[in-house]
């Protein structure tokens, strides 16, 4: 077992049992201690952020032979692109410093005051300079639900769906983090009885419960990544809310797929959970039938057991409603298959590229990962705690997604991605 994942480990930093950030997690993020200070790399532990720039400056990571000031950068990219062995050395050193029996940081009041900052006092930033973004469509349950709605039960899955991970090229520039607002987009839509489209704010705003992973290093054009080597190219994961404007999407998606219905906003959780932290939660991936082509066949096929929830809270409500409880392990196509398929043509990847899963739906209505499915195209509205009905999302609604792996007496979690919908801008 990786010594940093030992369930018996405890930190001198207080950590509640249901916290997403015990010593077994140690996710990376980019934060500013105060609005006037530069952003840098931190690690979350309980309700504190460990300032790795301070820790490196004090020489406590010297044995990892890191480049100077690499943890003072305003993005994780330079650190992500280090060899995995070097990154693991950092994780081991940080884990050691935070253990309850280690006095180096625990007993040095001055250093502790400089290096440990309350999480609720910092400003979080986008953790990675995302150079490119691809969104997949990897949930068989979601694809089947959408197919039934639009094509009928007999033609739910398109002929190619069981043979390859379907995806589209997203827009990296409009990716933000939890806490940012999302403005309702304008676009072209067409009424059911109309012959020509009209222009105006989207009326059918939706969330999509997804997860994403960051590519850790560059690959060369013309050199595909083997499916059994793909894991070596993945740094860590985040929660993803891939907002959708369903009425804009309905009009524009044929023949080339999503465009303006998706490019206005995507939000992610600010803490990147490493694959080392997730390793104890490996799970069997769904059986694939028919067997995929050889380049997509995994010798060690697995996924991860990550619990996922979505809550919606109306602007004037005091409580939220849980509208979805799903799990990452439902996905038919794995991260390794997504990355292998993405590069099989020779497409080159860059460190910091983000690949998202597509909507993660489970086998029953309580696990559907979008309002499109939950309300079945608006025919089965939900009722929020304050009594308001929702077919799709309204202005002022806050959508909060959370995710965690449940260990023996501890959780390894992602925190939240939580964002509020603002009214469309006046374009007159």
FENRA-V565659 format. One record per backbone hydrogen bond with DSSP energy under -1.0 kcal/mol. CO is the residue of the C=O (numbers start at 1). NH is the residue of the N-H. Records with the same first field share a line. If there is no record, write none. Layout:
BEGIN
CO: NH, NH
END
This chain:
BEGIN
2: 5
6: 9
10: 100
16: 19
20: 413
21: 46
22: 25, 26
27: 44
28: 272
29: 42
30: 125
31: 40
32: 123
34: 37
40: 31
41: 52
42: 29
43: 50
45: 48
47: 119
48: 45
49: 117
50: 43
51: 55
52: 56
53: 57
54: 58
55: 60
56: 59
59: 62
61: 64
62: 65
67: 70
69: 72
71: 41
76: 80
77: 81
79: 82
83: 87
84: 88
85: 89
86: 90
87: 91
88: 92
89: 93
90: 94
91: 95
92: 96
93: 97
94: 98
98: 12
99: 102
103: 107
107: 109
108: 112
109: 113
110: 114
111: 115
112: 116
115: 51
117: 49
118: 121
123: 32
127: 76
128: 130
132: 354
133: 170
134: 356
135: 168
138: 332, 333
139: 143
140: 144
141: 145
142: 146
143: 147
144: 148
145: 149
146: 150
147: 151
148: 152
152: 155
153: 156
158: 161
160: 163, 164
166: 137
168: 135
172: 175
174: 266
176: 268
177: 180
182: 422
185: 202
187: 200
189: 198
191: 194
198: 189
200: 187
204: 246
205: 393
206: 244
208: 242
209: 360
210: 240
211: 357
212: 238
213: 355
214: 235
215: 352
220: 223
226: 229
229: 232
230: 233
231: 234
233: 216
235: 275
236: 214
237: 273
238: 212
239: 269
240: 210
241: 243, 267
244: 206
245: 249
246: 250
247: 251
248: 252
249: 253
253: 257
259: 262, 263
261: 245
266: 176
267: 241
268: 178
272: 28
273: 237
274: 278
275: 279
278: 281
279: 282
281: 305
283: 303
293: 296
294: 297
303: 283
304: 306
306: 328
307: 404
308: 326
309: 402
310: 323, 324
311: 400
312: 321
313: 398
314: 317
321: 312
324: 310
326: 308
327: 330
328: 331
334: 338
335: 339
336: 340
337: 341
338: 342
339: 343
343: 346
346: 222
349: 219
350: 353
353: 215
354: 134
355: 213
356: 136
357: 138
364: 367
365: 368
366: 325
367: 362
369: 209
370: 374
371: 375
372: 377
375: 380
376: 379
382: 390
384: 387
388: 384
390: 382
394: 397
397: 421
398: 313
399: 419
400: 311
401: 417
402: 309
403: 414
404: 307
405: 412
407: 409
410: 407
412: 405
417: 401
418: 179
419: 399
420: 182
421: 396
422: 184
END
